[in-house]
Amino acid sequence: MKSLPPYTVPGAEPVLLRAGPTACLLLHGFTAQPEEMQYLAADLHGRGYSVLTPRLAGHGTQPRDLERVHWSDWLLSVEDSLDLLSNVSDRIVLIGQSMGAMLALAAAAEYPPAAVVALSTPYFDVPPLQFAFLRAGAALGWMSSRSDPRHAELGDRRKADYPAYARYPLRVFPELISLQKAMRLALPKISVPALLVQSRADRDVGADSLDRIHAQLGSSSKEKLWVEGMGHSLVWDEKRQQVFDAIGTFLKNNNL
């Protein structure tokens, strides 16, 4: 009999690195897993910060698990991680990539951290026809067509060159829209120092996202940084060190 693969894929395990009294909670992107944040985690740990990279609900197992997830489940994943870190650190910084950045901003209003860093944060409007199509596809159980035929042996569990699902159920997309709404409501309520970073070459996030988020942030101390020639995942891109250095400088300048 063929053995079943482990439920959690390699690289999806949460990682806690203990160091100084300031802890950074690193939130991965949509369809990704904690492994996506490993380079940033290592960099921050090397700078003396404690780091936690949790696995968000429905991720790091199989795409169909996202069918049962609601956006509030992702926020609960963040809340659980904050509870853990509150027992091992004096202060917490929220840092997110893409969907993780949306969660970081939404959580920053509800559970004020010492600071928040949002990387490649989507700020989008869904046209009514597109929303109707997504709702219909979700009702029929459709999956996204995103896949990598070069590595069919991996199936739906992850991409070969990136720690993420190869595709996802359209059923989850309305949850992303709900998270987007929660993030927008949270932005004016955020009062902690904030750093927003986006690449001008990002094909997945609208070119006006960074400026729209920055304009609505309630914080009196907010910075935005545009980077050139990088893809959507700033924590995985070959040029990621410039982003890591910017985060390090931001934290140092805020005495964290």
C-alpha positions in Angstrom: 0.0 0.0 0.0 1.3 3.5 -0.9 2.0 5.5 2.2 0.3 8.8 2.6 2.5 12.0 2.8 2.7 13.9 6.1 -0.2 16.3 6.7 2.0 19.3 7.1 4.5 19.7 4.3 8.2 20.3 5.0 8.9 24.0 5.6 5.4 24.6 7.0 6.4 24.1 10.6 6.3 27.2 12.9 9.7 28.4 14.0 10.6 30.3 17.1 14.1 31.8 17.5 14.8 33.3 20.9 17.2 36.3 21.3 16.5 39.7 22.7 13.5 41.3 24.4 11.9 42.6 21.2 10.1 39.9 19.2 9.2 40.0 15.5 6.1 38.1 14.4 6.6 37.3 10.7 3.4 36.5 8.7 3.7 34.8 5.4 1.6 35.4 2.3 -1.5 33.8 0.7 -0.9 30.1 -0.2 2.6 30.3 1.3 4.0 28.9 4.6 6.5 29.8 7.3 9.4 28.8 5.0 8.7 32.0 3.0 9.9 34.1 5.9 13.0 32.1 6.7 15.5 34.5 5.2 14.0 37.5 7.0 13.8 35.5 10.2 17.5 34.6 10.1 18.4 38.3 9.4 16.4 39.6 12.3 17.6 36.9 14.6 21.2 37.9 13.6 20.4 41.4 14.6 19.4 40.3 18.1 15.6 40.0 17.8 13.5 37.1 18.8 11.4 35.8 15.9 8.3 33.7 15.4 7.1 32.5 12.0 3.7 30.9 12.5 1.6 28.8 9.9 -1.6 30.6 9.1 -4.8 28.5 9.0 -5.3 26.4 5.9 -1.7 26.8 4.7 1.2 24.4 4.5 -1.0 21.3 4.1 -3.1 21.0 0.9 -5.0 23.6 -1.1 -8.4 22.1 -0.4 -7.9 23.0 3.3 -8.4 26.7 2.3 -12.0 25.9 1.4 -12.9 25.6 5.1 -11.0 28.8 6.2 -12.5 32.1 7.0 -10.5 35.3 7.2 -11.1 35.5 10.9 -9.3 32.2 11.3 -6.1 33.9 9.9 -6.6 36.6 12.5 -6.9 34.0 15.2 -3.6 32.5 14.0 -2.1 35.9 14.6 -3.7 36.3 18.0 -2.5 32.9 19.2 1.1 33.9 18.1 0.8 37.2 19.9 -0.2 35.4 23.1 2.8 33.1 22.8 5.3 35.9 22.2 3.8 38.0 25.0 5.2 35.3 27.4 8.7 35.4 26.0 9.3 39.0 25.1 8.8 42.6 26.3 7.5 44.0 23.0 6.3 42.7 19.7 6.7 44.0 16.1 4.3 42.8 13.4 5.8 42.1 10.0 3.8 40.7 7.1 4.3 39.8 3.4 1.4 40.4 1.1 -1.7 38.8 2.7 0.4 38.6 5.9 0.9 42.4 5.6 -2.9 42.8 5.4 -3.2 40.7 8.6 -0.4 42.7 10.3 -2.2 46.0 9.6 -5.6 44.6 10.6 -4.1 43.2 13.8 -2.2 46.4 14.6 -5.4 48.2 15.3 -6.9 45.4 17.5 -3.7 44.4 19.3 -1.4 47.4 19.2 2.2 46.2 18.7 5.4 48.2 19.2 5.5 48.8 15.4 4.3 47.3 12.2 6.0 46.6 8.8 3.9 45.8 5.7 5.5 44.4 2.6 3.8 44.2 -0.8 0.4 44.9 0.7 -2.5 44.5 -1.6 -5.1 47.3 -1.7 -7.7 46.4 -4.3 -11.2 47.0 -5.5 -13.1 44.1 -7.1 -15.4 45.0 -9.9 -19.0 43.6 -9.5 -18.7 41.3 -12.5 -15.4 39.8 -11.4 -16.9 39.4 -7.9 -19.9 37.6 -9.3 -17.6 35.3 -11.3 -15.6 34.5 -8.3 -18.7 33.7 -6.2 -20.0 31.4 -9.0 -16.6 29.7 -9.2 -16.5 29.3 -5.5 -20.0 27.7 -5.4 -19.0 25.2 -8.1 -15.8 24.3 -6.2 -13.4 25.6 -8.9 -9.7 25.9 -8.3 -7.4 28.6 -9.7 -5.5 27.7 -12.8 -2.2 28.6 -11.4 0.1 25.6 -11.6 3.6 24.6 -12.6 3.5 21.8 -15.2 7.3 21.4 -15.0 6.9 19.8 -11.6 3.7 17.7 -11.8 5.1 15.3 -9.2 4.5 17.9 -6.6 0.8 18.0 -7.3 -1.2 20.7 -5.6 0.9 20.7 -2.4 3.5 23.4 -3.3 5.5 25.0 -6.1 9.0 23.6 -6.8 10.8 27.0 -6.6 8.6 28.7 -4.0 7.1 27.5 -0.7 3.5 27.9 -1.7 0.5 25.9 -3.1 0.6 25.6 -6.8 -3.1 26.6 -6.9 -6.0 27.3 -4.6 -9.8 27.0 -4.4 -11.8 30.1 -5.5 -13.9 29.5 -2.4 -11.3 31.3 -0.4 -11.2 34.5 -2.5 -14.2 36.1 -0.8 -12.3 35.7 2.5 -9.4 37.8 1.0 -12.0 40.4 0.2 -13.3 40.4 3.7 -9.8 40.7 5.1 -9.2 43.6 2.7 -12.3 45.3 4.2 -11.0 44.7 7.7 -7.6 46.1 6.9 -9.2 49.3 5.5 -11.3 49.8 8.6 -8.2 49.3 10.7 -5.8 51.7 8.9 -7.1 55.0 10.5 -7.0 53.3 14.0 -3.3 52.4 13.8 -1.2 54.6 16.0 2.2 52.8 16.2 5.2 53.5 13.9 4.7 51.9 10.5 6.9 51.0 7.5 5.4 50.2 4.1 7.5 48.7 1.4 6.6 47.9 -2.2 8.4 47.2 -5.5 7.6 49.2 -8.6 7.9 46.0 -10.6 5.3 44.1 -8.5 2.9 42.5 -10.9 0.5 41.2 -8.1 -0.1 44.4 -6.2 -1.6 47.6 -7.8 0.9 50.4 -8.3 -1.1 52.7 -6.1 -1.5 50.4 -3.2 1.4 51.7 -1.1 0.3 55.3 -1.5 -3.4 54.5 -0.7 -2.5 52.6 2.5 0.0 55.3 3.6 -2.6 58.1 3.1 -5.1 56.3 5.3 -2.8 55.2 8.1 -3.6 56.9 11.4 0.0 56.7 12.7 1.9 60.0 13.1 5.1 58.1 12.4 4.8 56.3 9.1 7.3 55.6 6.4 7.0 54.3 2.8 9.8 52.8 0.7 9.7 52.0 -3.0 12.2 49.5 -4.2 13.2 48.8 -7.8 13.6 45.6 -9.8 12.1 43.2 -7.2 9.2 40.8 -7.5 6.1 40.5 -5.3 7.7 38.5 -2.5 10.2 40.9 -1.1 11.3 38.4 1.5 12.3 35.8 -1.1 13.6 38.0 -4.0 17.4 37.8 -4.8 17.6 41.5 -3.8 15.9 41.0 -0.5 18.8 42.3 1.6 18.0 45.9 0.8 14.5 45.4 2.3 16.0 43.6 5.3 18.4 46.5 5.9 15.5 49.0 5.7 13.5 47.0 8.3 16.6 46.8 10.5 17.1 50.6 10.3 13.4 51.3 10.9 13.4 49.2 14.1 16.7 50.7 15.3 15.4 54.3 14.7 12.3 53.4 16.8 14.5 52.1 19.6 13.3 48.6 19.1 
